[in-house]
Amino acid sequence: MIRRHEPLDEDADRPADDHTSRRPIPLLTTTARTDLDDAAARPPRRRRDPRWAHTLVTIGAVMMMLSGSAFVAKNLLVGYVTSNVRQDDLIVPAAEQQGRHVTISGAKTILLVGIDPRPDQDPSEAIRSDSIIIVHIPQDHQSAYLVSIPRDTWVRIPPFSNGRTRYQGGHDKINAAFAEGGLKLTGKDQRRYGMSLLADTIEENWGITFDAAAIVDFAGFTKVVDVLGGVDMYVDQETRSVHIGHDAKGQTKVPYIQRFNDSGGTDLIPVPGVTPQTYHVGYQHLEPWQALDYVRQRDTLPNSDYDRQRHQQQFIKALFKEIASRDVMTDPAKLKKVLDVVGQSMTIDSGGIDLQDWIFALKDIGGDNLLTVKSNNGTFHESPEQPGAEALDDNTLALLAAVRADSVESFMSSHVDLVSKS
């Protein structure tokens, strides 16, 4: 499955993709990420998954507000949100292409991707997805399940062209799909095509398609937490920071030197005289800088990326609760600031469904019925095909099959141990 796009031309409109049935695709060995030779191109196929968007969190916050006891004029707020949130009609759902009306009814599945580019990163440098979360909302719209896909999962990545480079297809870690899709592009195009190839990869491997998608810049979330004045959340394990520490004078220093080792991991070399910032177990208020630092940590945690995934999921839930709190909901000025900065860090493509329909249909989903589910039972599960990479265990594969079939609630009723406590 190649999604073909014409070469980028800032002065020309982008052509619409062709639509054909799916055919088997031979997978090739992954090569160096340079300009690739032209491969036999298969006509692309449009699916019902809008590939990127940014404001899943905005939608969630407004949903909760509408279901709570807020004293804000709801109609005015909905009007503000729907006019203020950045939206991009990037991909037309396949249902519309086939003449079927797209509605909010029924089960919905959303692709949520977090990225964490370095502040000084070259805009044209490839960005790998830092976290990949599948959000499944059952047919009754009374709950939502967050399922993380480990970023080191070894997968088949289908052939793809973004107009500047062509990826021939092959096997790699799943976070490489986002990087390959946006290779040699910048800005919105880089993220758009990165999300496209990632969504293609998820369908290629597990048959899941998406009704909407969101991309979240964790750096941008700093402003959200700043406006809120921090966030209240439970720290479920002692966590040392590899990014922030303090010396004897109280000055902020980097506590570790990080070096890649021969096995593909990272060695942490303590910096003498610098004590790492440490987050102790317990329910507590995290200042903005603490919250963002805490959810970025993985190298000092026993289960590495799994622990970070859980902490990021817990952070999203904590933000939901904070935004839906009476302190925010009864303060129109503060609420407007929150929605402004959320809109700056994300953008939404609602999949052809009006944003107000999303808001009202999912208004009952809040922190208590937003459930995070452990993939691979929260532990590293090594890939038999690629040492150092991961595979999904049988339970996680069954869970993804349940997402595809909208039977997650039934699956979870017999696997309650997979729900993360937060």
C-alpha positions, 0 to 999 in steps of 0.5 A: 500500500503506497500512498502517493503524493505529487511533489510538493509545490507551495503554489499549487493545490495538492491533488487528491489521492486515487482509490483502489482496492488493496493488494498484497505488497512485498516487504523489502529490507529497510535501507538508509534513509536517503533519497530512495530509488523509485519503487513499483508504485501501487495506486494509493487507497483512501481509508476512513482514518483522518491521519492527523489532528491535534486537540484530542485533549481539547475535545476531552476537556470540553466533553467533561465540562459539558457533563459537569456542573459548570456555571459557564454558558455552555452554548457560548463556550462550545461556540468559542471552542469550535471557532478557536480550535485549529482544524485541518481538513486533511483527509476525507474519510472513505465513507464520504468517498463512497457516498455514505454519510459519516456520523458520530454514532457507533464505536469510535477509534482515535489515534493519539501520537505524542512527539517531543522534539528537541528545542534546538532540533533542525526543522528538517530532521526526522521526528520519531513518535515518542508515544503512540496511543489508540483511544477506543470509545465503545458504541454507547460513548460512556467510556474510553480505553487508552491502549499504548503501542510500545514505540520499539514494537517490531512491525511491517511498514508499508511502502510510502511516498510523501512527494519528496522521498519514497520509502520502499517498505520493510521492517522497523520499530513502529516509531520509525513509521512517523519519521519515514512518513515525514522524511525531508519535510518540515512543519505541518507537512512533516507531521501530516505525512508522518501520521499518514504512514503511522496509521497505514502501519497500524492498519497493515499490522493489526487491521485497525482504522481510525475515525479521528487522530491527534498529534500532541507536542509535549513541549507545547503542553508546558504552557497548558500546565503553566496556565493551570498552575501545575497538576495534581496526580499520583506518582506511582513509583520513585522516579529519578530525572535524567534531565534535571538535577541540582548542585550543592548551591541549588543551581539546576544542572544536568545530572547524567551524561547519556551515551549509547552502548553497543547493545542499542541502549543508553548508559547513564554516567552520573555527574559528580556533585549533581543530585537528580530531581526525584519524584517520590511515591504519593499523591501530590501537586506537581509544578509545571516544570516537574509535571513535564519532566516527570512524564518524560522519564524512562531511562531510570525506570525498571520497565523503561518505556512502559513505565513512561507510557503509563505515566503519560496516560496518567498525566492526560487523565490528571489534566482532564480532571484539572481542566474539568475542575470547578476552579477552572470551569467557574472562571471564564477568563482562566478557561479561555486561557487554557483553551487558547494554549491547548489549541496552540499545542494541537490541531484537529481533523475531526474525520468529517464529523462536526466538532460540536457533534463530538463534544456533545456525543462524548460529554460523559467521558471524564477522568473516572471512565477514561481507562488506561490499559497495559500492553504486554502487561507493562513489561518488555516483551522481546521480539523473536525476529529482532533482538532489542526490539519488542513484540506484542504478547497474545493478550495485547494482540487479542486486545487490538483484535477487540478494538477492531471488532468493538468488543473491548468492554467484553475483553476487559471484563475478563482481563481487569488486571490489565487496567492501570491504576492511577 
